Amino acid sequence: MDLPKCPGCGSEYTYADGNMFVCPECGHEWPQQAETETAEAEPVVRDANGNTLSDGDTVVLIKDLKVKGSSSVLKMGTRVKNIRLVEGDHDIDCRVEGIGAMKLKSMFVKKA
């Protein structure tokens, strides 16, 4: 059986006791249920209205955005097709027509 290491001391000698994991070295106990839930949790990206976004969606900008390092401006209402979700501060990778590859924050878009 592949048991997790102790989150308290890092010991690999943990054992299962009922529905808990126990570390014999430091005495730390933690639930087995929490271990499986954190492994399955995926970050959920939501637009400005709270709708869940997924890869391949089409979104619309809800405000004018200046393009960093350029004099261009992305106007409100610009449609962006086929987005890709990534981790980080700017959580949307996309290609904007006339501008090129961009990274956007989900707080500035709504699902089309």
Beta strands, then each sheet from edge to edge (+ up, - down):
strand 1: 15-17
strand 2: 20-22
strand 3: 29-31
strand 4: 59-61
strand 5: 65-66
strand 6: 73-74
strand 7: 79-80
strand 8: 84-85
strand 9: 92-96
strand 10: 100-104
strand 11: 109-111
sheet 1: 1+ 2- 3+
sheet 2: 7+ 4- 11+
sheet 3: 5+ 6-
sheet 4: 8+ 9- 10+
end
